[in-house]
Amino acid sequence: MNKKELVDEVSKYTGMTKKDVAEIIDALTRTIEKTVGNGEAVSLTGFGTFLSYERAERMGRNPRTGKTMKIKAKKVPKFRAGKGLKVNL
């Protein structure tokens, strides 16, 4: 399901206009991005938790040359499914 299909489904379910639903979804994703980017977690009970994860520095291999190289540590987003989502899958 892509964003347009999600907007259509939520619009049908709630009776709201597609424009209003799209604005809400955009606001939700921007808020989650901003919060997780600041290192805080966003928890939606029954659905899951969005959080920031620190990936450690590690050694990797350049696929073109086969040469070993160091990959720097960085923060990456992570999603942990909640109990309600796991049960419904």
N, C-alpha and C positions, 0 to 999 in steps of 0.2 A: 504494500500500500504506500503510495507516495503522498505528499502533502495535500495535493488537490483532492485526492480521494478521501483523505482524512477529514478535510474541511467539509466535503459533501456529506459524509456520514454523520459528523457531529451536528451539522446543520439540520439534517433530517431528524436526528434524535432529540435535539433541543428546541427546534422550531425557530431558531435564530437565523438571521440572514448569513449568507456565506461570507460576506464582507466582514461582519462582526466576529464571526468564528475565526477567520483568518487573522484578524488583528489580535485576538486573544491568544491564539497559538503562537504568533510571532512574539508577543509580549512574554509568554511563558518560556519559550526557548531562550530569548535574550536574558531573562532573569536567571534561568538555570545556568547559562554560560557565564554570566557575570559572577554569580555566587560561587560556582565551582572554580572559576578562574582565580578567585580570591582565597581559595583553599578551604572553603566551607562546604559542608554537605547539604544536599537538598533531599529531604525524606518525604515521600508521599506514601502514607500508611496504606498497606494492602497492595501497592503497586511496586515500589522499589526505592532505592537510594542512588542519587547521582553524587559522586565524590571525586576528589582529586587524588591521584596516586603518584608517588615519587618512584620513577623507574631508575634503578641504580645504573651507574656506569658499567659498561661491559665491553668485552672484546668481540669484534665481528669480523666478517670477511668481505672484501670487495668482490662482487660476483664477476666483474669483468677481468680483473687481474689476479684474483685469488689471494691478494695480499692481505695480511691481518691488519686491522685498524681498531682504534679505540672509539667507541660510541659514547658520547657524553650523556650524563644523567639528565633527565628532564621530567617534568610533570605531565601526566597524561590523564584524560578523563576516564572514569570507570563507572559502570552501572551494575548494581547488585539487585537482582530481582527480589521482590518481596514475596511473602508467603501466599498472598492472594493471587498473584500473577503466576506463580509456580503451579498452584493447584489447578488453575484454569487452562494450562497448556497441556 
